[in-house]
C-alpha cells in the first residue's frame, strides 16, 4: 500500500468512531465559543480530510479509459478514471484492445486459441477440446469493446437429436481484476486469484458429463465492470454469436443459460437483451435459469449496507464495477475514497468480501448526505434494473426463502414482471440463505434447464 494513502485510510476508518457526533442536520455552530464550527454532516467532514486527487495521464489514454461524450471535459476525471481500471495482466488475449474494433461486427472473432492442456484438468469430465475466443462486443454505452469466453467440448459423442446443446455457465465473477476471471484460470491454471465458485456448484462438470458443450463467458468485460448487467448481456450474447461462427457443429444448437448471484445479474442482462441486441438467437435460447438474484440495487443498498454487515464489501465492489461503465458516479464519491479506490482495483472475490468486516457505513464513501435515496442514485437504479423488458426465453428463477443479504423480493418481482410480459416462468423459494440456497435450489434448476435442452416445452406457472 502506498504510504501516502495510509493517513487517508486512517481518516476514513476513524470517522466511524466520530459519526455519533453528527446528526443528519447537524448545526454548523461551534460546540464551544472559540472553537471552529462543526461540519454540517459526516460526509462533509470526511470530504475535508483530503484534497481531490491529482491525476495526470502518463501517455495516451487507453481505449478502456475513454469516457463517454460529455464526460471527457470534466476536469481531471478522465485521467483519474484511468487509475481505477483493472491493471494489465501480461496476456494480450485479455489486455489488448484491437485497433479495428469499430470495423468489426458484434460477435466477430478477433482471435482464437486452444487451451485444452491447461483447462481440461479442471472441467470434471472428459474433454475433446477447449477453445478460447476473443470477439468484438459492446460496452454498456454501446461503444465498441471486446469479450472473451471459453468453449468446452466434451469427449462424449452427442447421441441426441440435432446439434449438440450448449450450456452457458455465467459464473459469479464478483471481482475487479482480470486475473479473477474463469477464462484466465482456464488459460493459466489455478492460483490465489481463482474463484472457487467457478466450480461450485459443478455446473460445467455436470453439463459436460451430460454431453453438452459448455460456454463460460468472462462476462464483466475488459473493464471488469462487476454488476453492470448490460455489459454482461452484450458479452454473453456475442460469445454465442462467436461460437456459432466456429463451424457447422453449433449452427442450430439449443442453448440454455444459467447463473447464480453475480452470475444471475449477467444471465438476467443477457435474457433481457436477446430481442433487442441479438434477435437471431431468439428460438435457439431455450431457457434461462438464475438464482440468488441481486437484481435491484435499491433493495441491496439496504440489505447489504450498515455499520455491521459482512456483505458490504461486495456492495462497494459492485458500485466500483458499475462506476467503470457509469463514470459520473465518481463525481459523487468523496475525496478520501477517491484516493484509496485505486488500491482495490484488482482485487478478487474473497478479499473484497473480507472488506465487509470494516465498521464503516457505506454512505460515508459518498459526498452526498443521503446517497442511496438521492435523485442521482435512483437514476443508477433505473439504468441497472432494466425494468419491464421481456425475456427472450423462458425463465426459471429461485432464491433462498430465508435470504437476508439478497432478499427474495427481487426474485418474486422478476417472476411477476415476466409473467405480466408473457414469458413462461417458474419461481422457487428453496430453504436457506444465500449459500445454502445455492445448493438446495440447484438440482431442480438444472433439471429444468436439462428438460429445455432435451426439447420439452417450458412450463408456465404464472397465475
N, C-alpha and C positions, 0 to 999 in steps of 0.2 A: 504494500500500500504506500502511496506517495506520502512523504512526511507532511506536505502542505495540507493534505486532506484530513489529517488526524484531528486538529482543533475544530474543523468544521463538523466532523462526525461527533466529536465530543459535545459540541453545542447542540446538535440535533438530539442526541441521547439524553442530555441533561434537561432538555426542555420538557420531557415527560414528567420530571420531578417538579418543574416550576409551573406546570399547567394549572394547578389548583389555585394559583393566584389570579387567574384570568377568568372572567365570565364572558359569554358571547358579546355582551355590550358593555365591556369594562370602561370605566371612566378614564379619561386622559389626564385627570387632575393628579398632582403629586400625592404620594402616600403621606409624606410629612413635609412641612414647609422647608424649602431649600433643596429638596431632592428633585431629580428630573421626573417628569410625568411618567406614569405607567403607559406601556404600549396599549393601543386600542384593542388588540386581540393577540392570542398566542401566535397567530400566523404572521402578524406584522413584527412581533418580537423576533421570531425565527428568521424572517426575511432580512432583518437588520444585522444578523450575526456575520454575514459575509457579503462582499460586493458581488455584482454579477460576474460570472466567469469571463475571462478574456480568452477568446478563441480566434486564432489566426490560422487560416488554411496553409498547410505545408505542401505546396504544389497544387495541381489541378484537383477540383472536387470530383470524386469518382461518380459514375452513374448511379450507384446506390445512394449517394448523398445528395443528389439533386432534389431540391424542393419543388413542389407543385407551383404553377404560376400564381403570383401574388404573395408568395412566402419568401422568395429569394431576396426581396428588397428589405426584409426585416433586418435591422442592424445586428450583425453577428450571428443570426440564427442559423444560416446555412453552415458557417464554419463550426458552430457548436454542434449542430445536428450530426456532422460527420464524426464527432468524438464519441457518440453513443451507439454507433452502428457496430455490428459484430466485426471482430478482427478477422483478417485473412488467416487461413489455417494451413497454407502451403500446398494445397491441392487445387490446381486451376479449374478442375471439374466443378468445384463448389465456389471458387473465389472469382473467377474471371467473367466479366460481362463482355460478350461478343460485340464487336463494333457494328455488326449489321443487323442487330435485333429488330430495328424498325422495318427492315425489308422482309422479315420472315412472318409467316402466318402462325397464329396460336396453335400450339401442339407440334409444330415442325421441329424435327430432331436437329439439334446442333451438333451433338457428338454422342457416341455410344461406346461402352466398354464392357468387357467380360470380367466379372468379379467372382466367378464361381469358386475359385480356390479359397478366397478369404471368407466368402459368405456362406458356403454350403454347410460348414460345421455347426452353424447356429440356427439352421432352418428347423430342425427337428423332424425331418422327413428326407427320403431320398430325393436327390436333385439332379435334373438333367443339365440345366444351366441357369445362371443368374446374370442378367444383363442390367447395367445401369445406363439410363438415358438422361440426357440433358436437352431441354427443349424450350422453345420460346413460349412465354406466358405473359400475363399482365399483372401489374401490382394492383393494390386496392383502389388506385385512382385511374386505372385504365391505361397506364403508360407501359410501353414495352419492358418486359423483365424476362427472367428465365426461371425454370424449375428443374428439379432433379427427382428421380424416382428409381426404384429398384424392382425389377420383374423377376420373380422366382417361378421357374417352370419345373414341376416335379418330374421325377423319372418314371412315375406311373403313367402308363398309356391311358389316354382318356377313352373310356368304353361307352360313355353315354351318347345320347343323340346330339347331333350338331357339333359346333366348335367347343373347345374346352372353355368352361366358365372361368371368369376372373373374379376373385375376391379382392376388393380394395381395402387394405388394412390401414386405417388412419390412426396411427399410434398417438398417445398423448405426449407430444414432444415437450411442451410446457417449459421451454428453456430459451435462453437468449444468445447462446454461442453456437457457431456452425458445427463444432465437433460433437454437439449433443444430439445430432440427428441420426435416425436409423440408417440413412444412406452412408454416413461417414463410418459408422460402426461396421456395416457390411463390407465396406471397401478397405478398411484399415484394421479391423479386429477389435475385440473388446478392450476397453481401457477404463480409467476412472470416470470418463465422461459418458460412458454407455448408460442409457436409460433402462432400468430394469423392466419398465412397462412396455418396452419393445417386444418382450417375450412372455409377459404375464398380464392378462390371460393369454394362453397359447393360440391366438387366432391364426398366425401364419402356419404353425405346425399342423393344426387340425385341418385347415383348408388344403394344405399341400398333401397331407395323408389321404384326403378325400379325392385327390386327383385334380384339384382346381389350381390354376395359376394364381399367384398372389402378387399384387402390385402394392408396394409400400412407398407412398409419396413423402418427400420431405416438404410437407405442406406449409411450413412457415416461410418459405422462400429465402432468397439470398440476404434479405434484411433481417431474417429471423423475427418476423412480425407475429409473435405469440399472441393468440386470442383475436387476431384480425380475420373475421370469417370470409370476407371477400377474397383476400389473398389466397387463403386456403382453398376456397371453392374454385378459383381460377386454376390453381396448380393441379388440383386433383383431376379436374375435367380435361385439362391439357395433357396430363400424364396419360389419360385414357386415349386421347387422340394420338399421342406419340406411339403407344403400344399398338394401336390398330393399324398404324402405318408400317410396322415392322415386317409384315408379311401376311399371307392369307390365313395363317393359323388362327388369328384372332379377329378376323373381319366381322364375324357375326356372333361373337361370344356373348352370352348373357353375363351381366355384371351385377355384383352385389357389393354395397359399401357398408362398412361398419366402423365405429369409433366410440371410445368411452372417454368421458371427462374432456380434456383438451382435444381429444380425437373426435368427440361429439360436436364441438364447435366447428371443426373442419368439415365433418360429414354433413352437418346442417347447412353450412355455407354452400357446399357442392350441390346438395339436393335442391336447394332453393334457386340455384343459378342454371340448372340444366335447361330450362325452357328459354331463357334469355341469352345465355352465353354459349351453350353447346346443344342446340336443338336437335342436331343429328344423332345425339346419344339417346334421345327420347325413345323409349321402347326397348332399348338394349339394357338400360339400367333397370333391373327387376325389383330392387328394393334397397332401402337404407335403414339399417338397424343401429340405433345410437342409445347410449345410456350415460347416467351420471351427468346431467345436461346443464352445464353452466352457460346458458344462452342469453340471459338478461342481466347486464352489468348493473342495472339499478338494484335488482334484488341482491346481487353479490356484494354491492357496496355496503350493505347492512350485515349480511350473513358472514362475510369474510373480513370484517374490519373490527376496530375496537382496540383497547389497550392490551387485553389478554386474548389473543386469537391466533392460534398457530397457523391459520390459513392465510394470514395477511401478507406473508412473504410472496406467495404466488399471486395474490391480488395485485400487489405492487408490480410484480414482474409482468403480469398481463397488461397493466397500464403502460408499462415501459414498451411492451411489444406493440400495443395499439398506437402509441405515440410515434413509432417508427413509420407508420403509414399515415398518421394524422399529426404532423409536427406542430400544429397550432396548440396542441396540449402543452408544449414546452413553455409557452407564454404564461401558463397558469401554475407553473411549478416555482417554488421559492429558491432563493439564491443558494443556500447551503445544499439543497438537494441537487441542484444543477452541478455543483462542484463534485459531489460524491458519485452521481449516477454513472459516469464513465468507468468506475471501478467494477461495476457489476455487469457490464455489457456482454460478457462471455460466459456467465455462469449457467450451469445446468440445473435440472430439477431439484436435486437433493439440497445443494447449498442454498438455492433460492427459497425452498420450503423452510430451511432452518432459520432464515431471517425472520420468520413469523414469531420467533421467541423474543424478539426485541419489544420492549414495552413502549412503543412509540405509536400514537394514533396515526393512522394513515392520513387523516385530514391535515396533519401538521407538515406534510410534504408539499402542500399547496400554498400559494399566496392569496387564496380566497378564503373567506371566513367559513363558508358552508359549501365546500367544493362539490359534494355528492348531490346536493339539491339545487345547484346553480343552473341557470339557463344554459350555460356552456356545457355542463355535464349532461343535461337532458338531450342536447344535440348529439353528443357522442353516443348516448344510449340508443337514440333513434337510428343512427348510422349503423351501429353494430347489431341491432336487434333484427334487422331485415324482416320487419313485421308485415304480415298479410301477403307473403309471397308463396304461392303454391309449390309444393314439391313436384319434381318431375318424375317421381317414382313412389310406390307405396312406402308407408312409414311404419316402423316398429320402434317405440320409444319406451325406455324403462329407467326408473330412478328409485333409489332406496326410500322406503316409506319412512324411515327414521332419520333421514338426512338432516343435518344442521348447517354444514358448510355450503352444500349445493341443494337447496330446498326443492322438494318435488313439485312445487307450484310451477316451475319452469317447464317440466315435462308435461304436466297436465294442461298448461296453457298452450304448448306446442300441439298437443293432441287435439285440443278444442279448435285451435286455429286451422289445422289441416283438415279436420272433419268439416268445418264450415266452408273450406275452399274445395271440397270434393275429393280429397286424397284418401284412398283406402288406408285406414290407420288402425293400429293396435297400441294400447297403453298397458304397461305392467308396473306395479309398485312393489317389487320384491322386498323381503325383510332386510334390514340393515341400513347402516350409514354408508358413506361413500365407498369405503374399501371393502366392506362385507358385501354390499350390493353389487360390486364389480364381479364378484364370484357367484353370488346367489342368483343374479339375473342373467348371467352369461349363457348357461345351457339353453334356455328357451329362446333367447335371442338368436343364437347360432342355428337352432333347429328351424326357426322361422326363415332365416336367410338361406339355409340349405334348401328348403322347400321352394323358395322363389327361383333358385338356380336350377332346380330339377323340373321347372315348368308348372308347378302347382300354382293356380291363381291365388293372388293375395287376399286374405280375409279382410273384411271391413267390419270393425266393431263399433263404428260411430252410431250413436243413438239416433 
